[in-house]
């Protein structure tokens, strides 16, 4: 008998997917199933938390903007 | 604030999130194919992998009934 698992299908760049896998590696709280390099299923109740962590990671990888323009 | 808006834009462009159900563990290819075809016909199919015999749908009620009706045949 096939199983149906509730979740959210995420379709994204391979780069974004690898960040999500990184985030999940800490405590395996997010990913239900990795499908391919651009697709995965995550837990529905963890989506908001995942988006926040993803934002943090993306922000951390960005080059800080110089504030000289404000002078 | 500008940075935050930009980050959300990046994410929205790069990431699509669809709530629903992942179907897996089909006994055989025939059962998988019949269910995928049905899911596609009723317009709930979002993603599928023939190699993995898995697919993702936005709603599962009708499909669940369909699977049950196949079993009782």
Backbone of each chain as nested JSON, in Angstrom:
{
  "chains": [
    {"id": "A", "residues": [
      {"number": 1, "name": "UNK", "atoms": {"N": [0.857, -1.207, 0.0], "CA": [0.0, 0.0, 0.0], "C": [0.887, 1.249, 0.0]}},
      {"number": 2, "name": "UNK", "atoms": {"N": [0.689, 2.152, -0.943], "CA": [1.519, 3.373, -0.944], "C": [1.238, 4.247, 0.269]}},
      {"number": 3, "name": "UNK", "atoms": {"N": [2.225, 5.041, 0.645], "CA": [2.064, 5.96, 1.769], "C": [1.951, 7.384, 1.253]}},
      {"number": 4, "name": "UNK", "atoms": {"N": [1.153, 8.21, 1.952], "CA": [1.054, 9.633, 1.652], "C": [1.64, 10.406, 2.833]}},
      {"number": 5, "name": "UNK", "atoms": {"N": [2.635, 11.222, 2.567], "CA": [3.284, 11.984, 3.631], "C": [3.028, 13.472, 3.423]}},
      {"number": 6, "name": "UNK", "atoms": {"N": [2.458, 14.117, 4.445], "CA": [2.166, 15.538, 4.346], "C": [3.463, 16.353, 4.385]}},
      {"number": 7, "name": "UNK", "atoms": {"N": [3.53, 17.387, 3.549], "CA": [4.721, 18.236, 3.553], "C": [4.6, 19.364, 2.55]}},
      {"number": 8, "name": "UNK", "atoms": {"N": [5.699, 20.109, 2.395], "CA": [5.724, 21.19, 1.418], "C": [6.796, 20.88, 0.382]}},
      {"number": 9, "name": "UNK", "atoms": {"N": [6.382, 20.86, -0.879], "CA": [7.335, 20.619, -1.966], "C": [8.094, 21.91, -2.232]}},
      {"number": 10, "name": "UNK", "atoms": {"N": [9.426, 21.847, -2.156], "CA": [10.255, 23.013, -2.433], "C": [10.991, 22.783, -3.751]}},
      {"number": 11, "name": "UNK", "atoms": {"N": [10.785, 23.707, -4.686], "CA": [11.526, 23.659, -5.95], "C": [12.425, 24.886, -6.0]}},
      {"number": 12, "name": "UNK", "atoms": {"N": [13.733, 24.675, -6.114], "CA": [14.665, 25.802, -6.016], "C": [15.961, 25.512, -6.766]}},
      {"number": 13, "name": "UNK", "atoms": {"N": [16.86, 26.51, -6.781], "CA": [18.198, 26.334, -7.356], "C": [18.953, 25.261, -6.579]}},
      {"number": 14, "name": "UNK", "atoms": {"N": [19.849, 24.553, -7.264], "CA": [20.703, 23.604, -6.533], "C": [21.475, 24.281, -5.398]}},
      {"number": 15, "name": "UNK", "atoms": {"N": [21.873, 25.548, -5.592], "CA": [22.627, 26.27, -4.551], "C": [21.77, 26.484, -3.308]}},
      {"number": 16, "name": "UNK", "atoms": {"N": [20.506, 26.865, -3.512], "CA": [19.581, 27.06, -2.385], "C": [19.309, 25.708, -1.717]}},
      {"number": 17, "name": "UNK", "atoms": {"N": [19.143, 24.676, -2.544], "CA": [18.867, 23.358, -1.979], "C": [20.016, 22.888, -1.093]}},
      {"number": 18, "name": "UNK", "atoms": {"N": [21.243, 23.144, -1.529], "CA": [22.386, 22.698, -0.723], "C": [22.443, 23.448, 0.609]}},
      {"number": 19, "name": "UNK", "atoms": {"N": [22.001, 24.707, 0.625], "CA": [21.948, 25.458, 1.89], "C": [20.888, 24.846, 2.812]}},
      {"number": 20, "name": "UNK", "atoms": {"N": [19.742, 24.477, 2.244], "CA": [18.677, 23.858, 3.041], "C": [19.178, 22.543, 3.643]}},
      {"number": 21, "name": "UNK", "atoms": {"N": [19.9, 21.763, 2.844], "CA": [20.457, 20.493, 3.342], "C": [21.428, 20.758, 4.499]}},
      {"number": 22, "name": "UNK", "atoms": {"N": [22.235, 21.826, 4.338], "CA": [23.167, 22.24, 5.407], "C": [22.419, 22.574, 6.7]}},
      {"number": 23, "name": "UNK", "atoms": {"N": [21.344, 23.372, 6.548], "CA": [20.547, 23.777, 7.716], "C": [19.957, 22.541, 8.393]}},
      {"number": 24, "name": "UNK", "atoms": {"N": [19.466, 21.616, 7.575], "CA": [18.832, 20.413, 8.111], "C": [19.837, 19.499, 8.817]}},
      {"number": 25, "name": "UNK", "atoms": {"N": [21.079, 19.526, 8.359], "CA": [22.11, 18.624, 8.894], "C": [22.333, 18.836, 10.396]}},
      {"number": 26, "name": "UNK", "atoms": {"N": [22.023, 20.053, 10.884], "CA": [22.253, 20.354, 12.301], "C": [21.404, 19.481, 13.229]}},
      {"number": 27, "name": "UNK", "atoms": {"N": [20.1, 19.365, 12.929], "CA": [19.265, 18.524, 13.804], "C": [18.185, 17.719, 13.059]}},
      {"number": 28, "name": "UNK", "atoms": {"N": [18.296, 17.71, 11.723], "CA": [17.343, 16.949, 10.885], "C": [15.882, 17.239, 11.243]}},
      {"number": 29, "name": "UNK", "atoms": {"N": [15.588, 18.516, 11.403], "CA": [14.245, 18.916, 11.82], "C": [13.366, 19.355, 10.648]}},
      {"number": 30, "name": "UNK", "atoms": {"N": [13.95, 19.453, 9.456], "CA": [13.216, 20.092, 8.36], "C": [12.84, 19.157, 7.205]}},
      {"number": 31, "name": "UNK", "atoms": {"N": [13.808, 18.411, 6.714], "CA": [13.599, 17.671, 5.467], "C": [12.85, 16.353, 5.701]}},
      {"number": 32, "name": "UNK", "atoms": {"N": [11.824, 16.155, 4.911], "CA": [11.092, 14.878, 4.913], "C": [11.744, 13.929, 3.915]}},
      {"number": 33, "name": "UNK", "atoms": {"N": [12.058, 14.459, 2.718], "CA": [12.628, 13.633, 1.654], "C": [13.364, 14.521, 0.655]}},
      {"number": 34, "name": "UNK", "atoms": {"N": [14.584, 14.14, 0.306], "CA": [15.293, 14.814, -0.783], "C": [14.925, 14.106, -2.069]}},
      {"number": 35, "name": "UNK", "atoms": {"N": [14.465, 14.847, -3.067], "CA": [13.976, 14.203, -4.277], "C": [14.996, 14.255, -5.417]}},
      {"number": 36, "name": "UNK", "atoms": {"N": [15.48, 15.45, -5.731], "CA": [16.625, 15.558, -6.649], "C": [17.379, 16.834, -6.296]}},
      {"number": 37, "name": "UNK", "atoms": {"N": [18.307, 17.27, -7.152], "CA": [19.152, 18.394, -6.738], "C": [18.436, 19.748, -6.76]}},
      {"number": 38, "name": "UNK", "atoms": {"N": [17.176, 19.758, -7.207], "CA": [16.42, 21.016, -7.165], "C": [15.078, 20.869, -6.454]}},
      {"number": 39, "name": "UNK", "atoms": {"N": [14.816, 19.702, -5.906], "CA": [13.502, 19.429, -5.334], "C": [13.618, 18.672, -4.018]}},
      {"number": 40, "name": "UNK", "atoms": {"N": [12.842, 19.102, -3.029], "CA": [12.781, 18.362, -1.773], "C": [11.456, 18.641, -1.072]}},
      {"number": 41, "name": "UNK", "atoms": {"N": [11.124, 17.77, -0.111], "CA": [9.909, 17.957, 0.67], "C": [10.322, 18.255, 2.108]}},
      {"number": 42, "name": "UNK", "atoms": {"N": [9.732, 19.325, 2.674], "CA": [10.034, 19.668, 4.069], "C": [8.751, 19.623, 4.901]}},
      {"number": 43, "name": "UNK", "atoms": {"N": [8.918, 19.58, 6.231], "CA": [7.768, 19.563, 7.127], "C": [7.031, 20.897, 7.056]}},
      {"number": 44, "name": "UNK", "atoms": {"N": [5.7, 20.794, 6.964], "CA": [4.882, 21.991, 6.77], "C": [5.028, 22.99, 7.924]}},
      {"number": 45, "name": "UNK", "atoms": {"N": [5.057, 22.477, 9.164], "CA": [5.113, 23.377, 10.331], "C": [6.493, 23.998, 10.535]}},
      {"number": 46, "name": "UNK", "atoms": {"N": [7.482, 23.55, 9.737], "CA": [8.839, 24.07, 9.882], "C": [9.213, 25.049, 8.767]}},
      {"number": 47, "name": "UNK", "atoms": {"N": [8.28, 25.313, 7.856], "CA": [8.601, 26.137, 6.68], "C": [9.026, 27.555, 7.057]}},
      {"number": 48, "name": "UNK", "atoms": {"N": [8.296, 28.188, 7.983], "CA": [8.619, 29.554, 8.389], "C": [10.01, 29.621, 9.008]}},
      {"number": 49, "name": "UNK", "atoms": {"N": [10.28, 28.676, 9.901], "CA": [11.589, 28.598, 10.544], "C": [12.696, 28.38, 9.516]}},
      {"number": 50, "name": "UNK", "atoms": {"N": [12.416, 27.53, 8.542], "CA": [13.398, 27.247, 7.49], "C": [13.682, 28.496, 6.659]}},
      {"number": 51, "name": "UNK", "atoms": {"N": [12.629, 29.237, 6.327], "CA": [12.803, 30.462, 5.541], "C": [13.659, 31.475, 6.287]}},
      {"number": 52, "name": "UNK", "atoms": {"N": [13.434, 31.574, 7.609], "CA": [14.221, 32.506, 8.427], "C": [15.691, 32.113, 8.426]}},
      {"number": 53, "name": "UNK", "atoms": {"N": [15.948, 30.811, 8.631], "CA": [17.341, 30.335, 8.649], "C": [18.004, 30.515, 7.288]}},
      {"number": 54, "name": "UNK", "atoms": {"N": [17.223, 30.315, 6.245], "CA": [17.74, 30.473, 4.886], "C": [18.122, 31.945, 4.643]}},
      {"number": 55, "name": "UNK", "atoms": {"N": [17.272, 32.846, 5.104], "CA": [17.563, 34.276, 4.994], "C": [18.851, 34.635, 5.715]}},
      {"number": 56, "name": "UNK", "atoms": {"N": [19.013, 34.095, 6.923], "CA": [20.231, 34.355, 7.708], "C": [21.465, 33.895, 6.947]}},
      {"number": 57, "name": "UNK", "atoms": {"N": [21.381, 32.684, 6.411], "CA": [22.527, 32.118, 5.682], "C": [22.852, 32.938, 4.441]}},
      {"number": 58, "name": "UNK", "atoms": {"N": [21.799, 33.35, 3.725], "CA": [22.014, 34.135, 2.51], "C": [22.639, 35.482, 2.851]}},
      {"number": 59, "name": "UNK", "atoms": {"N": [22.17, 36.056, 3.941], "CA": [22.671, 37.348, 4.39], "C": [24.141, 37.234, 4.784]}},
      {"number": 60, "name": "UNK", "atoms": {"N": [24.471, 36.138, 5.47], "CA": [25.829, 35.925, 5.965], "C": [26.828, 35.767, 4.827]}},
      {"number": 61, "name": "UNK", "atoms": {"N": [26.343, 35.281, 3.684], "CA": [27.253, 35.052, 2.569], "C": [27.423, 36.295, 1.696]}},
      {"number": 62, "name": "UNK", "atoms": {"N": [26.661, 37.344, 2.021], "CA": [26.764, 38.557, 1.206], "C": [27.873, 39.462, 1.706]}},
      {"number": 63, "name": "UNK", "atoms": {"N": [28.505, 40.173, 0.765], "CA": [29.576, 41.104, 1.116], "C": [28.955, 42.329, 1.79]}},
      {"number": 64, "name": "UNK", "atoms": {"N": [29.473, 42.711, 2.976], "CA": [28.915, 43.876, 3.667], "C": [29.009, 45.138, 2.8]}},
      {"number": 65, "name": "UNK", "atoms": {"N": [27.932, 45.894, 2.794], "CA": [27.905, 47.132, 2.0], "C": [28.596, 48.248, 2.782]}},
      {"number": 66, "name": "UNK", "atoms": {"N": [29.495, 48.962, 2.141], "CA": [30.183, 50.072, 2.811], "C": [29.197, 51.202, 3.049]}},
      {"number": 67, "name": "UNK", "atoms": {"N": [29.378, 51.85, 4.202], "CA": [28.412, 52.878, 4.574], "C": [28.871, 54.277, 4.219]}},
      {"number": 68, "name": "UNK", "atoms": {"N": [29.862, 54.397, 3.365], "CA": [30.411, 55.702, 3.009], "C": [29.374, 56.585, 2.313]}},
      {"number": 69, "name": "UNK", "atoms": {"N": [28.396, 55.966, 1.684], "CA": [27.349, 56.717, 0.993], "C": [26.515, 57.567, 1.94]}},
      {"number": 70, "name": "UNK", "atoms": {"N": [26.481, 57.166, 3.207], "CA": [25.634, 57.868, 4.174], "C": [26.265, 59.163, 4.669]}},
      {"number": 71, "name": "UNK", "atoms": {"N": [27.571, 59.367, 4.42], "CA": [28.252, 60.559, 4.93], "C": [27.742, 61.842, 4.288]}}
    ]},
    {"id": "B", "residues": [
      {"number": 1, "name": "UNK", "atoms": {"N": [16.64, 47.602, 5.736], "CA": [15.295, 47.239, 5.239], "C": [15.354, 46.879, 3.754]}},
      {"number": 2, "name": "UNK", "atoms": {"N": [16.096, 47.674, 3.011], "CA": [16.234, 47.424, 1.572], "C": [16.828, 46.038, 1.34]}},
      {"number": 3, "name": "UNK", "atoms": {"N": [17.858, 45.721, 2.149], "CA": [18.51, 44.419, 2.043], "C": [17.522, 43.281, 2.248]}},
      {"number": 4, "name": "UNK", "atoms": {"N": [16.656, 43.435, 3.234], "CA": [15.692, 42.381, 3.552], "C": [14.73, 42.151, 2.396]}},
      {"number": 5, "name": "UNK", "atoms": {"N": [14.267, 43.235, 1.827], "CA": [13.339, 43.124, 0.707], "C": [14.015, 42.387, -0.443]}},
      {"number": 6, "name": "UNK", "atoms": {"N": [15.267, 42.733, -0.659], "CA": [16.009, 42.116, -1.75], "C": [16.17, 40.61, -1.512]}},
      {"number": 7, "name": "UNK", "atoms": {"N": [16.459, 40.242, -0.252], "CA": [16.637, 38.825, 0.085], "C": [15.355, 38.035, -0.162]}},
      {"number": 8, "name": "UNK", "atoms": {"N": [14.228, 38.636, 0.228], "CA": [12.959, 37.947, -0.008], "C": [12.699, 37.798, -1.494]}},
      {"number": 9, "name": "UNK", "atoms": {"N": [13.1, 38.823, -2.249], "CA": [12.923, 38.73, -3.699], "C": [13.746, 37.59, -4.271]}},
      {"number": 10, "name": "UNK", "atoms": {"N": [14.993, 37.521, -3.823], "CA": [15.87, 36.439, -4.289], "C": [15.224, 35.094, -3.99]}},
      {"number": 11, "name": "UNK", "atoms": {"N": [14.739, 34.98, -2.755], "CA": [14.154, 33.712, -2.349], "C": [12.912, 33.371, -3.163]}},
      {"number": 12, "name": "UNK", "atoms": {"N": [12.071, 34.379, -3.381], "CA": [10.848, 34.129, -4.144], "C": [11.157, 33.71, -5.573]}},
      {"number": 13, "name": "UNK", "atoms": {"N": [12.209, 34.284, -6.119], "CA": [12.582, 33.915, -7.478], "C": [13.158, 32.507, -7.531]}},
      {"number": 14, "name": "UNK", "atoms": {"N": [13.893, 32.172, -6.492], "CA": [14.654, 30.93, -6.53], "C": [13.949, 29.768, -5.868]}},
      {"number": 15, "name": "UNK", "atoms": {"N": [12.855, 30.055, -5.158], "CA": [12.275, 29.0, -4.349], "C": [10.752, 29.006, -4.46]}},
      {"number": 16, "name": "UNK", "atoms": {"N": [10.21, 27.856, -4.848], "CA": [8.766, 27.73, -4.967], "C": [8.318, 26.691, -3.943]}},
      {"number": 17, "name": "UNK", "atoms": {"N": [7.348, 27.058, -3.101], "CA": [6.884, 26.153, -2.05], "C": [5.42, 25.787, -2.292]}},
      {"number": 18, "name": "UNK", "atoms": {"N": [5.132, 24.492, -2.372], "CA": [3.764, 24.006, -2.597], "C": [3.367, 23.011, -1.514]}},
      {"number": 19, "name": "UNK", "atoms": {"N": [2.401, 23.352, -0.67], "CA": [1.944, 22.385, 0.356], "C": [1.167, 21.237, -0.282]}},
      {"number": 20, "name": "UNK", "atoms": {"N": [1.311, 20.042, 0.274], "CA": [0.583, 18.892, -0.258], "C": [1.06, 17.581, 0.332]}},
      {"number": 21, "name": "UNK", "atoms": {"N": [1.087, 16.543, -0.515], "CA": [1.41, 15.198, -0.028], "C": [2.345, 14.466, -0.988]}},
      {"number": 22, "name": "UNK", "atoms": {"N": [3.352, 13.824, -0.391], "CA": [4.259, 12.979, -1.162], "C": [3.761, 11.541, -1.104]}},
      {"number": 23, "name": "UNK", "atoms": {"N": [3.547, 10.953, -2.257], "CA": [3.134, 9.539, -2.322], "C": [4.342, 8.688, -2.672]}},
      {"number": 24, "name": "UNK", "atoms": {"N": [4.534, 7.615, -1.903], "CA": [5.695, 6.74, -2.126], "C": [5.374, 5.3, -1.74]}},
      {"number": 25, "name": "UNK", "atoms": {"N": [6.359, 4.427, -1.916], "CA": [6.257, 3.008, -1.543], "C": [5.177, 2.268, -2.339]}},
      {"number": 26, "name": "UNK", "atoms": {"N": [5.158, 2.488, -3.632], "CA": [4.228, 1.732, -4.475], "C": [4.748, 0.313, -4.666]}},
      {"number": 27, "name": "UNK", "atoms": {"N": [3.801, -0.621, -4.662], "CA": [4.19, -2.027, -4.75], "C": [4.824, -2.37, -6.094]}},
      {"number": 28, "name": "UNK", "atoms": {"N": [4.3, -1.778, -7.145], "CA": [4.85, -2.068, -8.471], "C": [4.655, -0.885, -9.408]}},
      {"number": 29, "name": "UNK", "atoms": {"N": [5.302, -0.981, -10.564], "CA": [5.284, 0.112, -11.534], "C": [3.875, 0.388, -12.053]}},
      {"number": 30, "name": "UNK", "atoms": {"N": [3.117, -0.675, -12.228], "CA": [1.767, -0.54, -12.771], "C": [0.877, 0.295, -11.847]}},
      {"number": 31, "name": "UNK", "atoms": {"N": [0.976, 0.001, -10.55], "CA": [0.188, 0.748, -9.57], "C": [0.623, 2.209, -9.537]}},
      {"number": 32, "name": "UNK", "atoms": {"N": [1.951, 2.437, -9.56], "CA": [2.485, 3.796, -9.574], "C": [1.973, 4.575, -10.779]}},
      {"number": 33, "name": "UNK", "atoms": {"N": [2.086, 3.949, -11.955], "CA": [1.69, 4.636, -13.189], "C": [0.203, 4.979, -13.212]}},
      {"number": 34, "name": "UNK", "atoms": {"N": [-0.622, 4.054, -12.726], "CA": [-2.065, 4.297, -12.7], "C": [-2.392, 5.482, -11.791]}},
      {"number": 35, "name": "UNK", "atoms": {"N": [-1.722, 5.556, -10.642], "CA": [-1.983, 6.627, -9.675], "C": [-1.493, 7.978, -10.188]}},
      {"number": 36, "name": "UNK", "atoms": {"N": [-0.308, 7.981, -10.824], "CA": [0.211, 9.223, -11.41], "C": [-0.745, 9.742, -12.475]}},
      {"number": 37, "name": "UNK", "atoms": {"N": [-1.235, 8.813, -13.32], "CA": [-2.136, 9.196, -14.401], "C": [-3.416, 9.806, -13.818]}},
      {"number": 38, "name": "UNK", "atoms": {"N": [-3.93, 9.158, -12.782], "CA": [-5.151, 9.661, -12.152], "C": [-4.918, 11.039, -11.523]}},
      {"number": 39, "name": "UNK", "atoms": {"N": [-3.797, 11.189, -10.804], "CA": [-3.474, 12.469, -10.163], "C": [-3.371, 13.585, -11.2]}},
      {"number": 40, "name": "UNK", "atoms": {"N": [-2.78, 13.26, -12.346], "CA": [-2.636, 14.232, -13.425], "C": [-4.003, 14.598, -14.01]}},
      {"number": 41, "name": "UNK", "atoms": {"N": [-4.841, 13.583, -14.179], "CA": [-6.182, 13.802, -14.751], "C": [-7.032, 14.722, -13.886]}},
      {"number": 42, "name": "UNK", "atoms": {"N": [-6.959, 14.557, -12.568], "CA": [-7.787, 15.395, -11.696], "C": [-7.075, 16.703, -11.339]}},
      {"number": 43, "name": "UNK", "atoms": {"N": [-5.889, 16.906, -11.887], "CA": [-5.212, 18.205, -11.795], "C": [-4.532, 18.51, -10.47]}},
      {"number": 44, "name": "UNK", "atoms": {"N": [-4.076, 17.475, -9.745], "CA": [-3.414, 17.733, -8.468], "C": [-1.91, 17.41, -8.506]}},
      {"number": 45, "name": "UNK", "atoms": {"N": [-1.435, 16.866, -9.634], "CA": [-0.032, 16.446, -9.733], "C": [0.9, 17.655, -9.864]}},
      {"number": 46, "name": "UNK", "atoms": {"N": [1.91, 17.724, -8.975], "CA": [2.856, 18.843, -8.988], "C": [4.249, 18.407, -9.446]}},
      {"number": 47, "name": "UNK", "atoms": {"N": [4.64, 17.203, -9.027], "CA": [5.997, 16.693, -9.322], "C": [5.949, 15.181, -9.338]}},
      {"number": 48, "name": "UNK", "atoms": {"N": [6.786, 14.559, -10.181], "CA": [6.864, 13.096, -10.142], "C": [8.24, 12.615, -10.556]}},
      {"number": 49, "name": "UNK", "atoms": {"N": [8.615, 11.447, -10.085], "CA": [9.844, 10.796, -10.525], "C": [9.537, 9.334, -10.798]}},
      {"number": 50, "name": "UNK", "atoms": {"N": [9.579, 8.953, -12.067], "CA": [9.333, 7.558, -12.437], "C": [10.42, 6.653, -11.856]}},
      {"number": 51, "name": "UNK", "atoms": {"N": [11.656, 7.174, -11.826], "CA": [12.781, 6.384, -11.314], "C": [12.604, 6.052, -9.831]}},
      {"number": 52, "name": "UNK", "atoms": {"N": [12.118, 7.034, -9.071], "CA": [11.936, 6.829, -7.63], "C": [10.554, 6.257, -7.293]}},
      {"number": 53, "name": "UNK", "atoms": {"N": [9.671, 6.224, -8.286], "CA": [8.274, 5.844, -8.045], "C": [7.663, 6.656, -6.913]}},
      {"number": 54, "name": "UNK", "atoms": {"N": [7.847, 7.972, -7.015], "CA": [7.253, 8.887, -6.033], "C": [6.603, 10.026, -6.797]}},
      {"number": 55, "name": "UNK", "atoms": {"N": [5.562, 10.619, -6.213], "CA": [5.024, 11.843, -6.795], "C": [4.401, 12.716, -5.716]}},
      {"number": 56, "name": "UNK", "atoms": {"N": [4.208, 14.0, -6.064], "CA": [3.698, 14.969, -5.099], "C": [2.408, 15.578, -5.632]}},
      {"number": 57, "name": "UNK", "atoms": {"N": [1.391, 15.635, -4.758], "CA": [0.094, 16.19, -5.155], "C": [-0.345, 17.277, -4.171]}},
      {"number": 58, "name": "UNK", "atoms": {"N": [-1.184, 18.186, -4.645], "CA": [-1.659, 19.265, -3.787], "C": [-2.805, 18.801, -2.884]}},
      {"number": 59, "name": "UNK", "atoms": {"N": [-3.585, 17.821, -3.354], "CA": [-4.675, 17.286, -2.531], "C": [-4.684, 15.774, -2.638]}},
      {"number": 60, "name": "UNK", "atoms": {"N": [-5.068, 15.091, -1.543], "CA": [-4.914, 13.632, -1.552], "C": [-6.217, 12.843, -1.372]}},
      {"number": 61, "name": "UNK", "atoms": {"N": [-7.325, 13.54, -1.051], "CA": [-8.562, 12.813, -0.718], "C": [-9.048, 11.923, -1.854]}},
      {"number": 62, "name": "UNK", "atoms": {"N": [-9.176, 12.546, -3.039], "CA": [-9.696, 11.816, -4.206], "C": [-8.777, 10.658, -4.576]}},
      {"number": 63, "name": "UNK", "atoms": {"N": [-7.481, 10.927, -4.5], "CA": [-6.48, 9.92, -4.862], "C": [-6.511, 8.749, -3.883]}},
      {"number": 64, "name": "UNK", "atoms": {"N": [-6.697, 9.078, -2.607], "CA": [-6.78, 8.04, -1.576], "C": [-7.961, 7.106, -1.867]}},
      {"number": 65, "name": "UNK", "atoms": {"N": [-9.092, 7.705, -2.207], "CA": [-10.28, 6.903, -2.54], "C": [-10.033, 6.043, -3.779]}},
      {"number": 66, "name": "UNK", "atoms": {"N": [-9.317, 6.641, -4.739], "CA": [-9.004, 5.917, -5.973], "C": [-8.14, 4.692, -5.67]}},
      {"number": 67, "name": "UNK", "atoms": {"N": [-7.125, 4.877, -4.814], "CA": [-6.224, 3.777, -4.45], "C": [-7.006, 2.677, -3.736]}},
      {"number": 68, "name": "UNK", "atoms": {"N": [-7.892, 3.09, -2.84], "CA": [-8.731, 2.122, -2.108], "C": [-9.614, 1.34, -3.069]}},
      {"number": 69, "name": "UNK", "atoms": {"N": [-10.214, 2.043, -4.034], "CA": [-11.131, 1.38, -4.971], "C": [-10.376, 0.39, -5.851]}},
      {"number": 70, "name": "UNK", "atoms": {"N": [-9.119, 0.682, -6.153], "CA": [-8.303, -0.26, -6.93], "C": [-8.045, -1.54, -6.135]}},
      {"number": 71, "name": "UNK", "atoms": {"N": [-7.841, -1.359, -4.809], "CA": [-7.528, -2.495, -3.936], "C": [-8.694, -3.477, -3.812]}},
      {"number": 72, "name": "UNK", "atoms": {"N": [-9.9, -2.927, -3.858], "CA": [-11.065, -3.779, -3.627], "C": [-11.534, -4.479, -4.897]}},
      {"number": 73, "name": "UNK", "atoms": {"N": [-10.931, -4.116, -6.016], "CA": [-11.33, -4.727, -7.287], "C": [-10.989, -6.209, -7.326]}}
    ]}
  ]
}
